[in-house]
Amino acid sequence: MIRSLRWKGAVFTVPFQLGFVFLYLLPMGYAVYQSLYRSQSSGLGLGGTTDTFAGLGNYRQGLTDSAFMGSVLRVVLFACVQIPLMLLISLALALCLDALSSRTAGRFRVMLLVPYMIPGVVAAIVWINLYSPDVGPLTPLGKVFGLDWNFFSPSMVWPSIGNLLTWHGIGYNMVIIYSALQGVPRELFEAARLDGASEWRIARSIKIPFVRGALVLTGMLSIIQMLQIFNEPALFRNITPQTVSDSFTPIMIIYNQAFNAGNYHYAAALSVLLALILGVASFLFYRLTSRETD
Amino acid sequence: MTLTEERAKASPVRRLARPAPDARARGSQRFLLVGLSLASVYSLFPVWWLIVAATKDRTGLYQSNGLWFSDWHLWSNLRQVFTYENGIFLRWTANSFLYAGVGSLGGTLLALATGYGLARFDFPGRNLVFACVVGSFLIPIALLTLPLYLLFSKIGLVDTPWAMLIPCLVNPFSVYLAKVYTEATIPFELLEAARIDGAGELRIFVSIVLRMMTTGGATVFLLAFVNTWNAFFLPLTVLRGESNWTLNLGLYNWSGKRAESGIDLTSLVLTGALLSIIPMAIMMIAMRRYWRSGVTLGALK
């Protein structure tokens, strides 16, 4: 390619590059810079505050902050239960759809995708009201079966949020897995059937291995989202501030440190830590899931 | 390869190859249908409940069966939503449309240009730019939003529409999609031919590339629109005053009022929530051809 032409092509990307520098690199650099300082009130607190260099002090504090590390652990444990469950259901539904004629499958797919159309905040509002003992239908339904469940109690709040996220996520994940299933060469099934394999066996030995890539991808996206979970607990906190504390998830702590405690430096350090944790978690997940195929 | 092409290829084979259903196959078919129907009920009943709830007044909401209609109060609920605090709900709706519409339109144009540049020109640093695009998927939102808030407040942008619009202009995921679409739809030969005919690079982009990328561009726009419409953390951080809020923020605020000041806005919140789904549903249904390919494209590539 002619030299001048190459540069002309680069010009098309210049606006994005500028934007990326100002909206991504600069803020991140600024966060790292801020995380290395600490504001101290000078004198008796009358002369305002001055920023003093703290080195890695904020990070040390973050790593030993039981509220922060506790929230990370809470979210990780929750992710270990909710994500596999959600992906399992999505996979099962995708396999069901794949076994039907494309017209019937299309009809079910539309219905299963309805939750994906609903904004996350609205989905949370709807479920919070469904859970509500005053207006929701689930409490009277439980009574019919002799269950006296309180969806906002400390032991139920994670299952309640988990159900909300699963409801919201299965349609989307199912579509991704289903479209990967559509790519499996159909001749393979015929060959397997001629060899006497059952449909279940075909699903287990041909279809599931074939959609591994899609499962890894959806798993990765879910992990990234889950570690940053904020909206749902924030809305639950509106209803049950006693159960959902303001340090329930990592991002809630960061938000509160920045905007309620006014401690930007510490909030910046925590968000850098969270980014590192996210990177490590994604890397580990990727290694764990790709090892078997090597 | 797009999803539709794949399906077109796969389905005739499948139809021919499917053996005549015997009794056992029919039995398992029924089993699948029952499973899928249960899943559909699970997916749909909350939406059904919301629709029913929006037609009830407070007594109906608290005392009648939630899954079926009682007295019809939809119109008075709607009136209440649109007149509460001098029609602030309409203001929020307009804001949501402004941020999602204008922000996504600008962001889509910028992404198409960037995707075209990345896909069809081999300039030094191209791989670095692409690495930035993909790497940014891993950055937690708090790491960007908090410093962005501080920087915006230094230049006086906090609590103005710009604080929402500017971040929407630069969307790495849109760029990624635009690059993939360019690779799939714009052949090198066509660009060569246009150059030989003496067309300038800008002319080629505007009158050939953009025109051929309508489908890809629509998908990018749709996904960006949905993302911005659903955004919560960014508006919560950078928008302080009620008059600049989005629908999501407004509904969040209404749903929290009971805890703060003891006012029960439940039926207001539910009717507002139902209303806020409508634009999204219309958008997705009208453009379902596009977003299906967009949703799955991210997975296939």
Interface residues (C-beta under 8 A of the other chain):
Chain A: M1 L5 R6 W7 K8 G9 A10 V11 F12 T13 P15 F16 Q17 G19 F20 L23 Y24 L26 P27 M28 Y30 A31 Q34 I89 A92 L93 C96 L97 A99 L100 S101 S102 T104 F108 M111 L112 L113 V114 P115 M117 I118 P119 G120 V121 V122 A123 I125 V126 W127 I128 N129 L130 D134 V135 G136 P137 W167 I170 G171 Y172 V175 I176 S179 A180 Q182 G183 R186 E187 F189 E190 R193 E199 A214 L217 T218 I224 L227 Q228 F230 N231 A234 L235 N238 I239 P241 I251 I254 Y255 A258 F259 Y264 A267 A268 S271 V272 L274 A275 L278 G279 S282
Chain B: L3 E6 R7 A10 S11 V13 R14 R15 A17 P19 S28 Q29 L32 L33 G35 L36 A39 S40 Y42 S43 L44 P46 V47 W49 L50 A53 L61 Y62 N65 G66 L67 L110 A111 A113 T114 Y116 G117 L118 R120 F121 D122 F123 P124 G125 R126 V129 C132 S136 F137 L138 I139 P140 I141 A142 L143 L144 L146 P147 L148 Y149 L150 L151 I166 P167 L169 V170 P172 V175 R195 E201 F205 W229 N230 F232 F233 T237 N248 L251 Y252 S255 G256 R258 A259 T266 V269 L270 A273 S276 I277 M280 A281 M284 R292 V295 T296 G298 A299 L300
